[in-house]
Amino acid sequence: MTQLTEKVKELIIKARIVSFAEWGETHPEAAIKIFQGADDAGRYLTDENLQQIETLAPNNSKLIPVVKLLRGCVAEIVDEARDQVLTTYPDITQPGGGLYPQERAAACWRDFWHFLRCISYGIAGEHSDYTSSTGLHYMKLLYEELQVPLDAMVVGLEGIKTASLRRCETYPAEVLSPYFDHLISKMASFRDSY
């Protein structure tokens, strides 16, 4: 595994892309703490977390069944997004490709897992604008430093959206799409300044 520079390690810590700072109008402090605790631990919300959130913020909990469904399918969703990237960029994991060597590709697929985790928080809280501009700034710097292939990451996020919506057909796409589109547009905007 390639050693990470001190700069990269620092950027990883600062690249926290979710923010619950604006959620006070829709969620009590106790509910926000549950979201924050899950994000701090880098994990999906548990059934217990979701039940507590539903109790604390019943008016903003209609999409919690979607979160449970996505959490249960995360491995397959990430696999489908990875397949989409590899189909679109067949040489990306080969020598000279943006996701070579294997550790770079593994880090990318791990990011997909975390992207869906972050999206799931937005869905659980019914906040389609769930990102931190500061965290995204540091993520952009991190991706620049690591020379992450942004086009492939955007394709991956679109793959996450497609695979997720296919599993949530009982919910209208126009209800769920904004949560995915928010992060896709933020990631796509990184390309403008690369």
Secondary structure, DSSP 8 states (H G I E B T S, - for coil): -----HHHHHHHHH---B--TTGGGTS-HHHHHHHHHHHHHT----HHHHHHHHHH-GGG-TTHHHHHHHHHTHHHHHHHHHHHHHHHSTTTTSTTSTT-SHHHHHHHHHHHHHHHHHHHHHHHHT-S--B-HHHHHHHHHHHHHHT--HHHHHHHHHHHHHHHHHHTTTS-HHHHHHHHHHHHHHHHHHGGG-
